[in-house]
Amino acid sequence: MKIMIVVTHLLGTGHLTRALTLGRAFAAAGDDVVLVSGGVPVAHLDFDGIDLEQLPPLKSDGVDFGRVLEADGIVAGAPYLETRQQALLDSFATARPDLLITELFPFGRRILRTEFTALLQAAQTAGVPVLSSVRDILAPPSKPAKAALAEELIATFYSGVLVHSVADIAALDLSWPVSDNLRKRLYYTGFVAPAAPTPHPDGTGTHEVLVSAGGGSVGDDLFAAALGAAALNRGRAWRILVGGTPARVADLRAQASANCTVEAARPDFRQMLRGAAVSVSMCGYNTALDVLQTGVRAVFVPFDAGDEVEQGLRADALSVQSGIAVLRAADLTPQSLLDAVAETLAAAPRAPLTQGVDGAAQTVRIVRRIFEDRNAG
């Protein structure tokens, strides 16, 4: 088949990373994959084997998802959004996919409702089935009308919803009101993660405190606390991996103590986790799975600015496991971070998670079954 996956990451890179993992699974199964990305390009991701279509990019204004910005930070006006929508529709018309997958929408990205609805209408006209792809925990709807809108769009345009979780661990009901009608359309795939990483061939990161927070300004407080904690902990090597511009990396590097390495985000990050003493990070979907798959001790500082609760819910659910500590952003200081690191180092080791993490391959199998049932009907 030809699969088109449409994703717009506005703040971090998690949605794009998960969509790319799904795309790789479909490609490995012999499908042609077109991944349409509407966020800011991410240099360190590998799109080999995937046909990447880049829309005029958008990003959020920090944690204000009520408006979107162009890549240079100016507010995206109507002409820009119209150009972007037309580019999206042109990509669909050119690709002529057998299946369309929308990442997160209609459970999120409501600010892009116009372009997504135009795409869904084009797919309906062309007779192309559509699936929604969502992570384990969503941002709960702030108003009943938002949940009602999502359900209306699912009923009108979608053949089902791929929930990338294990129902017994994190059912969609944990963060979203699931009606009986919606429940019938849910397909739990297991967690979507790349294959478990092998040890780093050069041993990079071994016995270090490895700090990561992706791109954008949301990691600034975590990076600042890590720099301070490293300065208090000169007997331990710290490494901070920074997403964003070279200038941002250079600025943080200039503040680092001698025992703290600061560098740009690396594609071998997951391999580095295998040997790290402790991982310090937020608790996005992909990062949480990296921690679980490698078994590394971890301190989660869940992103909770604005009305964000997703990462906090996830971190709390994982903190019952040995070697995982949760530090709230409001309590984050160099000393509190150092104390949390010490706590995890003193905990018993935790075995890497090996079950329920083949969600990408399971997604391919579920899609095949949906198509078979559809054709049989």
Secondary structure by P-SEA (a helix, b strand, c coil): cbbbbbbbbcccaaaaaaaaaaaaaaaaabbbbbbbbcccccccccccccccccccbbbccccccccccccccccccaaaaaaaaaaaaaaaaaacccbbbbcccccccccaaaaaaaaaaaaaaacbbbbbbbcccccccccaaaaaaaaaaaaccccccccccccccccccccccccaaaaaacccccbbbcccccccccccccccbbbbbcccccaaaaaaaaaaaaaacccbbbbbbbcccaaaaaaaaaaccccccccccccaaaaaaaccccccccccaaaaaaaaaaccbbbbbccccccccaaaaaaaaacccccbbbbccccccaaaaaaaaaaaaacccccccccccaaaaaaaaaaaaaaaaaaac
